Each structure stands twice: as C-alpha cells, then as structure tokens.
C-alpha cells in the first residue's frame, strides 16, 4: 500500500542524508535528492539518487526540477521535502503552483516567514506563554543609539537567517557571544556593513555549557494535530565559526511540561509538518527557554528515527496511507552522535552523562547515522574515517 510514492528531497548535508536513510530504512526506497554541489555525505551515496545542480535553490531552477520529476513519476505520489531553510521556503512559497501529484507537508509561506523571523517568532511565544531569553531587537536605523535592558554577556544573531547568509563577510558567524557593549556595536556594524538590512536579535546569555541545551522535534499531521514529539538533551555541540550550535551528541529524554507547552503552541497556530525547536535550560529561574523554530526537521533528525520513531513513516502514514495516528512521545533513552566516541567522552565534562552514554553504548542503543551498513563502499568508509578524525582537530582548536 505504501509503495506508490517516491521521495524528492532537496539539500546536500547530513540533514538530507538522515532523511534519506529514514526512507531507505523503512521502505528500501532510494529518494531522489537535489543539492547544489557534490558534497559529503551525499556524494556517491548508495541510499539515494543524488544530483548536483548549483542553481537548485533558485526559484526558476527549483520549480523546473520539481515539475520535471513530477512528470516523470506521474503515476506516483511525490513526497517533496526540504532539508534546508531556503528549500523549505521555496516549497512553501510555491505550494499552490506545484503539480497535482506532489505532496508538500508544509505551512503557508506567510506563517513560515513569521516563524523563521526571530523577532516575529518571539512575539508568538509571548502570546502563547512560551518562555524565551530576555531579548532586545536592534534595527539598523538605531545605529549605536540604544539602551539594553540587561547586562552581558550578550548573544547576537540575525532575525532573518536566510537573508543574513546571502551577505558573506570575513568574520561571519551563525551566532556571536560577546561580553561588552563595544563588542556588540562592532558585531552589528560588521553585519549591517555586509548589506544585511533586517533586524538583529540581542539576548542575555543564558549561563551553562552545551549540556544545558535541548532540541525538540515534532510532527504535526495534515489536520494540525501533533502526532510525534521527541525531546533531545544535547550534550555537545560543534564550535567551528559556521557550525556553532550544530548538535554533535544527543541523548533522548522526556519532560511532560515542556512537551505540553510546545504541543499547545503548535496546535494553537494549526501548524503542519515537521518542526524543530532549539531550547536552553536557564538554571537561574528553572525555565526552559526557546531560541528559535526550524520549520522542518533539524539536521540531527536521525536521533528521532534511531529512537524508534522513523520520521519518514510519519509523512507516508499521514499523506499516502491516510492513517489516523496516535500521539507518540518518545520516552525511551537513546544516544545519537556524529563525532567519534573519543571526542564525545573527552569534551563532555559532567561524569554522570558519560556513565549514561557508556550504558547506552553497551546496550547497543546508539547510532552515528553516517555509519551505515547499506552505504559502505571502501572509498566512502575511508572518507568517513578522515572526516571523523577531523573532529579531534576542530574541537581542540575551537572548544577552549
């Protein structure tokens, strides 16, 4: 019943690799994937049909690729999924113009633009009682003439991430952490001088290392009802300038209060599809505070599939098999990591987490999604080993 479809995915990173692996694990189907370049880990993968097109994220080329693929597979349903913000926005923007056999499980573009714009997202959180860090919104016309309602250290990040990455500059980072007002001004000047004109978010830094972070991944069905929630306790993040904040090690956990809060937020706005929240625990007041929402599955999405809730199956059961699903909240413990175990044990400091990790590894309840028996050509294994060993150098250099 569930073989009358074909997945069409867009991106070229570990996010799309993990989604492809979920489809292959469950259905032994190789998704068709378009990305801009022949990049690791998708290049020459055995679990997908990967195609590089440097203009894949441009409106005209994107639509042409989708329409041609839909026509070639006119007797099947095509599940269209974006695995990066620009692709997700393209899908949402073109939902009304896609071929009839395309399934695009996404919210409308107006809602998406409001949610991925951090200033507007925090306004929604305020309305729905979802906690977020103390925040000041800086607009370009303010220059240096503004007053911050809190002390440093400060976190600085653009409100509009998609627009921000279109304007590259030498000191560009995903997120900035600085201590003084002078440093805040310098970062803002660098961002605006690049040509970026939208607002920037300045926040009070929530103390605590990577182990205070959480990630929450959800699936909401076509009727806007949440059907899956998986809370992950982040134990280690990447610390390279462009990769800062990307998850490196996660253990699943369960928190009734957090899950109920975000279920309410999603269902109040009648959200559909995958959502992914970055959250940090604030030990000063005991609250979990959200940083942002990704209107898609996150790049660490295989922590959900590994824990027993295959994300591909949710889309297929919802849109292909038309199954009325129950709510599944992941409660079992599972370890996900994309760095060598040696890196994880060296740079995760609290000993109690190391014991928990060892126990899960000994029980076989762990996964690195890049190690895949279905995708193990000799040249690929060599590249994987080189890539994994590179994390020792990166963490030594960037995690002080």
N, C-alpha and C positions, 0 to 999 in steps of 0.2 A: 504493500500500500504506500510505503514511504520512499519508493524508488523513482517516482515520476517527477523528479525535480533535479536541478543541478545548481550548486552554489557558484556565485560570481562574486569574488572578493576584490577589494582594492586596497593596496598598500604593499610595502616590501620589507617589513620589520618583524620582530618577534610576535607582535600582536597578530598579524595576519597568519603567521606560521602556526600560532597556537590555535586559532580558529580553524585553520585548515586541518590541523591534527585532530581537533574535536570531530569534524565531519568524517575524517578518514577512520578514526577510532570506532565511531558508532555505525557508519554505513559503508565503509570501504569505498567511498567515493573520493575522487581527486578533484577538489574545487579548481575552477579556473580563476587565476589571480593576475591582476594587472598592477604593476608598480612602476615607478619612474625609472629605476635602474636595476641592473642585475646585482642585487646586494644580498649579503648574508642576512638571515639564514635561508632565504627563499631560493636563491640561485641554485639550479640543478637539483632541487629537492625532488624526492620520489613520491611525496604525498600530495603534490599539487601540480597543476599545469601553469607554470609561471611565465609571464610575458612582460618584458620591459618596454615601456613607452615613455620617453621623457616629458611628454605632454599629457600624461594620464590624468593629472589633477587640474587640467584646464577645461573649462565648460564645453567647448565645441568637441574636443577630442574625447572627453569623458562620455558625452552623450552618444557620439558615434560608436564608441566601443560597446556601450551597453546595448544600443539598438541593433548593431550587427550580431552581437552574441544572442540576443533575444530572438532574432530572425532565424539564426542557425539552429536554435533549440525551440522552435515554435510549438512543438508538441509536448513540451515540458514546462513546468513552472520554474522560474529562475529566481533563486533567493539572492538578493543583492545586499551585500553587507560592506560597509566602510570600516576600515581598521585604522583610520587616522582622521583627525578633525576636519581637514579640508575635504576629504572624500565624503564624510558623513554630511557635511554641509551641502555638497553638490547633490547628493541623493535627495536630501530633504527639499532643496530648492527646486528640484525637477520632478518631484513625486507625481504631479498632475500631468506630466508630459511623457511618462515612461510607457513602454509597450505594455499591452494588457497582461502578458504572461510574466511580468516582473512583480515580485513580492519585495516590497521595501518597508520593513518594520520600523518606521521612524516617525517622530512627531513632525508637525508642520514647521516650516522654516522660521516663522515669526517666534514661536515658542523656543525653538532651538537657539536663535540669535539672542534671545533674552537670557537663556540659561548659560550659554557659554561666555556671555559678557559678565565678568565677575561683579561689576557694580550692580547690575540688574539682578543677578542671582542672589546676592546678599539681601537685596530688598525683598525677594520672595521668601528667603529664610526668616527675615524679620517678621513678615506677615504670618508665617506658619509656625513660629516658635521654635525654629531650629537654630541652635547655637552656632556662632561663628566668631572668629577673633575680633578684638577691638580694631576698627578699621577707619581709615581716612581715605577719601577719594580725591586724588590730585588731578586737576585738569591743566592742560598746557598753558592756558592764559593766566594761571595763578603765578607762574614763574617761581620765585623764591619767597613770595609774599603770602605765607600761610602759617597757621598755627596747628601743631599736632597735639591732640588731646591725651597723649600718653608718652611715656619715656621709652628710650631704646632698651635693648637692641631692636632694630626695625627690619621688617621683611618688605621688599618691594617687588611687585610683579605687575605686568601689564593687564589691564582689564580685558583686552581683546588679543588673545594669544595668536589667532590666525593672522591678523594684521601685523602683529609685532614681528613675527618670523619672516615676513616679506621684506623687512628693512634690516639687513645684516650690518653689524659693526664689530670691531675687534674685541671689545670687552663684553659682548652679548652673552647673557646667561638666561636660563629658564626662570630662575628666582635669585634675588640678591638679598644677602643678610649683611647689614652694616650696623655700626654702633652709634654714630654721631649724626647730627642734623647736617653737618657739612658733607658727609659722605652720601646722605640721602639726596641732597641737591646735586651732587656730581653725577650720581646714577641717573637721576631724572633728566639732567642736561644731556647725557650721552644717549638716552633713549629717544628724546624728542629731536635731537640733532640728526638722528638717523633717518628721519622722515615720518616716524610714527606720530600720529596726532590724536589718538584716542586717550582716554584717561588711564591713570596708573593707580594701583592699589598700594597703600602703605599700611602695614599692620604691626601691631605689637607682637613681638616674637614670643611664642609660647615656649617656655623652657622645657628641656628634655631632649634626649638623643633620639635616634631613629626608632627605638623601641616604644616610643610614645605615640607612634603613628598607627593609623588603622586605614584599611581600604574596604569599602562596601560595594559589592557588585550585585546587581538586581536584574531580573527580567520581568517586565510588565506585558501582559498579553494584549491582543488587539482590542479588547474592551477597556483597557486601562486599569486592570486589576493586577497587583503584584503577585507573581507566581513563584519566584525564587529569590532568596536573599542569602548571600554568603559573605560574612564578615571576616576579614583577614587582619591578623595582628602582624604588622610589619616589624621585622627585627633588624633589617639592614637595608639601606638604600644606596644607590650609586652616588658618587660625589664628584664626577667629572663636570666641567662647566656646562655642557649641553645636556648631560644626563642626570644632573642633580634632581633628586626626588623620585627617580625611577626605582621601582622596587627591585630588590635583589634577593631577599629572603622573607617568606611569609609563613606563618602558622595560622590555620583557621581557628576561629573562636566564636563564641555565641554570647550575645548580650540582648536580652529581651527589650530593655528600654531603648537602646539605640535603634534596633530593628523596627520597633513600633513607631518611633519618631519619623524615620525616613519612609516607612511604608505609608504613613499618613500624608507626608509631603508629596510623594509620587502620585498617590491616588487622588489627592485634592486637586492636582493640576491635570488629571487624566492623562498621565504620561504613558507612552507605549514604547516597547523595545527595551534594549539594554541601557542601563545607567550605571555609573561608577563614581563613587564619592571618595575624595581624599579627606581624611579626618585626623585630628590630633587630640590626644587627651591632655587637658590642662590640669596639672596637679594642684594648682593654686586654688581652684574652685570646684574641682572634681567633675568638670563638664567635658564632653566630647564635642569639639568644635570643627565645623566643616570648612575646608579651604575652597573647594570647587567641585563641580559636577562635570564629568565627561558624558556626553550624550551618546555613548557607545560602550562596549566592553573595554576595559582597560588593557594595557599591554601585558599585564600579569594575569590575564583571564584564565590561563590554564590551571591556576590554583583552585578554581571552581570545578573545572572538569576533573582534575585529579582527585578532588574530594568527593567525587561521586555524582555531581550534577552537571552532566555534559551540556555545555551551552548550546551546541548545535541542535541537540534534541529538542530544546525548548522552542526554537523557531519552527522546526519541522512539525512537531506535535500541534503547535498553535495554528500555523497557516496551511500546512499540507494535509495533515491528518484530522484537523479540526477537533482536537481532543479538549474536553473541559478539564483543565489541570487543577490539582490541588496546590495550595501554597506549600512549598518546600523551603524550610530554613535549615541551612547546614549547621549541624551541631557536633559532628564528629571532628576529631583533630587530624590535620593533615599538613605536611610540610612541603612547601614549594620553594625552589631556589634556582637561580640562573647563574650562580657563581660556584666555584669549587667549594667543596665542604671545608677545605683548609682555610679559605678566605672567610667563610661564614663563622667558623669557630674562633678565628683569630680576632675578628673585628667586632663581633657581638660580645659585649662586655659582661652583662649580668649572667652569673653562673646558672641560675635556675632555668634560663632559656636554653642554655647549652645542654643541660640534662634532658629537657623535653625534646630537643632536636635529636639527641642520641637515641632516646627511646623510640621515637618515630622512625628513625632510620633503621634501627634494629628490627622493628616490626614490619619494615617494607612499606610504611605509609609515607612515602615521599616521592617527589619527582623533580627532575630538571627536564622541562619539555623539549629541550634541544637534543637530549639523548633519546633516540627513537629507533627501535628495532626495525621499523618499517622504512627507515631512511638512513641507511648506514653504509653507503659506498665508502671505499677506502679513502679516497681523496676528501670526502666530506668529513670523515672522522678525524683526519689529520688537521683540517681547518678548525674543527670544533675544539680539538685539544689546544691548538695555538690560541684560539680566541679565549678559552677558559683560563689558560696560563697568563694571558694578558691582564686578567683581573688582579693578580698579585701585584703587578707593577702599578696599575691605576689606583688601587686602594692605598698602596704605600705612598704614592705621590700626592693624592688629593685628600685623604682622610687623616687629618692631623690629630 
